[in-house]
Amino acid sequence: MPQAAAARPVTQPLLVELKGPVLSIGINRPHKRNALDDATVLALEACFSAIPDGIRVAVIHGIGDHFSAGLDLSELTTRDVTEGVMHSRMWHRTFDRIQFAPVPVVAALKGAVIGGGLELACACHIRVAEASTFYALPEGQRGIFVGGGGSMRLPRLVGAARMADMMLTGRTYRAEEGVALGFSQYLVDEGQGLSTAFDLAAKIATNAPMTNFAVVQALPRIAEADPQTGLLMESLMAAVAQADGEAKTRIQDFLAKKAGKVRPA
């Protein structure tokens, strides 16, 4: 008789580590190309609902060869319409917590960034893509529709027409195309994504916390507001930031030539 397959050991859906002021969050389902099941999404929500004191930046990455292959489709088979709506709203709640986290969030992308995985990446503030990264929205071929906020976030990055093309035709984009089109802001060699993400996080962590907060919380809302409302919000946020004690110290250091000037990279 053939030998029964060994049971797969139960693992935590996330590997979370504190690395100084940086919170490292690894999606830990490599046997499923890090497809997102309910436990993983709820773990992300819990993680971003309780950012530890002293953390200034978070980095999300995938354990194994892929960032995330999207929704775990095995969980779709038993849901009715009402359950489907509630499930989508749970994803919205989680990804809103990431987009409007108390700290900036960097995503280190590699391999598959598909469907819900792409929606997760869009909720992050900075995306670093390794050369192996590819982007896809195979919802049309699966008979489903995006449910994690992708229809709101992705068109702001790459345009509604491009997103429609991906969903209708199954078109994929490679990492090289993605950085030019807005899927990511950085393109790095294979194996360099996570280290680059941590380097960026370390740089972000040295910023004034109030400025980081303003970029994460105020900037996206200003961008979506009507012009006059947005300008008023900008004025208020600028006044709050420049009145912060750390801002005053940093400006005095610059005027006293204790801080370096901006130079080309």
Backbone hydrogen bonds, N-H to C=O, Kabsch-Sander energy under -0.5 kcal/mol:
donor,donor_aa,acceptor,acceptor_aa,energy
15,L,26,G,-2.6
16,V,14,L,-0.6
17,E,24,S,-2.4
19,K,17,E,-0.6
19,K,22,V,-3.3
22,V,19,K,-1.7
23,L,57,V,-2.6
24,S,17,E,-3.0
24,S,22,V,-0.6
25,I,23,L,-0.5
25,I,59,V,-3.2
26,G,15,L,-2.8
26,G,24,S,-0.5
27,I,25,I,-0.5
27,I,61,H,-3.0
28,N,13,P,-3.1
28,N,26,G,-0.6
29,R,27,I,-0.6
32,K,29,R,-2.2
33,R,30,P,-1.6
34,N,29,R,-3.0
35,A,32,K,-1.3
36,L,70,G,-3.2
37,D,35,A,-0.8
41,V,37,D,-2.2
42,L,38,D,-2.8
43,A,39,A,-1.8
44,L,40,T,-2.2
45,E,41,V,-2.2
46,A,42,L,-2.4
47,C,43,A,-2.4
48,F,44,L,-2.5
49,S,45,E,-0.9
50,A,46,A,-0.5
50,A,47,C,-1.0
55,I,52,P,-1.7
56,R,21,P,-3.4
57,V,21,P,-1.6
58,A,104,P,-2.3
59,V,23,L,-2.9
60,I,106,V,-2.7
61,H,25,I,-2.3
62,G,108,A,-0.5
63,I,27,I,-2.7
67,F,110,K,-2.2
67,F,112,A,-0.7
68,S,112,A,-2.5
69,A,33,R,-1.6
72,D,36,L,-2.0
73,L,71,L,-1.1
75,E,72,D,-2.0
76,L,73,L,-1.7
79,R,76,L,-1.1
84,G,80,D,-2.3
85,V,81,V,-2.3
86,M,82,T,-2.2
87,H,83,E,-2.3
88,S,84,G,-2.3
89,R,85,V,-2.3
90,M,86,M,-1.7
91,W,87,H,-1.8
92,H,88,S,-2.5
93,R,89,R,-2.5
94,T,90,M,-2.2
95,F,91,W,-2.9
96,D,92,H,-2.3
97,R,93,R,-1.5
98,I,94,T,-1.2
99,Q,95,F,-2.8
100,F,96,D,-2.9
101,A,98,I,-1.5
106,V,58,A,-2.9
107,A,126,I,-3.2
108,A,60,I,-2.7
109,L,107,A,-0.7
109,L,128,V,-3.7
113,V,134,F,-2.0
114,I,68,S,-2.1
115,G,136,A,-2.5
117,G,114,I,-2.9
118,L,115,G,-0.6
119,E,115,G,-2.0
120,L,116,G,-2.2
121,A,117,G,-2.2
122,C,118,L,-2.3
123,A,119,E,-1.0
123,A,120,L,-0.8
124,C,120,L,-0.6
124,C,121,A,-1.2
125,H,105,V,-2.0
126,I,105,V,-1.7
128,V,107,A,-3.0
129,A,127,R,-0.5
129,A,186,Y,-2.5
130,E,109,L,-2.2
131,A,188,V,-0.8
133,T,130,E,-1.9
134,F,111,G,-2.5
135,Y,173,Y,-2.7
136,A,113,V,-1.3
140,G,137,L,-0.6
140,G,167,M,-0.7
142,R,138,P,-1.3
143,G,139,E,-1.2
144,I,139,E,-2.1
152,M,149,G,-1.2
153,R,149,G,-2.3
154,L,150,G,-1.6
156,R,153,R,-0.7
157,L,153,R,-0.7
157,L,154,L,-1.5
158,V,154,L,-2.7
159,G,154,L,-0.6
159,G,155,P,-1.3
163,M,159,G,-1.8
164,A,160,A,-2.7
165,D,161,A,-2.2
166,M,162,R,-2.0
167,M,163,M,-2.2
168,L,164,A,-2.7
169,T,165,D,-2.6
170,G,166,M,-1.4
171,R,165,D,-0.7
173,Y,135,Y,-1.9
175,A,133,T,-1.3
178,G,174,R,-2.5
179,V,175,A,-1.8
180,A,176,E,-0.8
181,L,177,E,-1.8
182,G,178,G,-1.4
183,F,178,G,-1.9
184,S,178,G,-1.1
185,Q,127,R,-2.1
186,Y,127,R,-1.6
188,V,129,A,-2.6
192,Q,189,D,-2.1
196,T,192,Q,-2.2
197,A,193,G,-2.5
198,F,194,L,-2.4
199,D,195,S,-2.1
200,L,196,T,-2.6
201,A,197,A,-2.4
202,A,198,F,-2.5
203,K,199,D,-1.8
204,I,200,L,-2.8
205,A,201,A,-2.4
206,T,202,A,-0.6
206,T,203,K,-1.1
207,N,204,I,-1.7
211,T,208,A,-0.7
212,N,208,A,-2.0
213,F,209,P,-2.6
214,A,210,M,-2.3
215,V,211,T,-2.4
216,V,212,N,-2.2
217,Q,213,F,-3.1
218,A,213,F,-0.5
218,A,214,A,-1.6
219,L,214,A,-2.0
222,I,218,A,-2.8
223,A,219,L,-2.5
224,E,220,P,-1.1
225,A,221,R,-0.8
225,A,222,I,-0.8
230,G,226,D,-2.9
231,L,227,P,-2.5
232,L,228,Q,-2.0
233,M,229,T,-2.5
234,E,230,G,-2.4
235,S,231,L,-2.3
236,L,232,L,-2.3
237,M,233,M,-2.5
238,A,234,E,-2.8
239,A,235,S,-2.2
240,V,236,L,-2.1
241,A,237,M,-2.6
242,Q,238,A,-2.5
243,A,239,A,-1.1
244,D,240,V,-0.6
244,D,241,A,-1.1
248,K,244,D,-1.9
249,T,245,G,-2.0
250,R,246,E,-2.5
251,I,247,A,-2.5
252,Q,248,K,-2.2
253,D,249,T,-2.2
254,F,250,R,-2.1
255,L,251,I,-2.6
256,A,252,Q,-1.9
257,K,254,F,-1.7
258,K,253,D,-3.5
259,A,253,D,-0.8
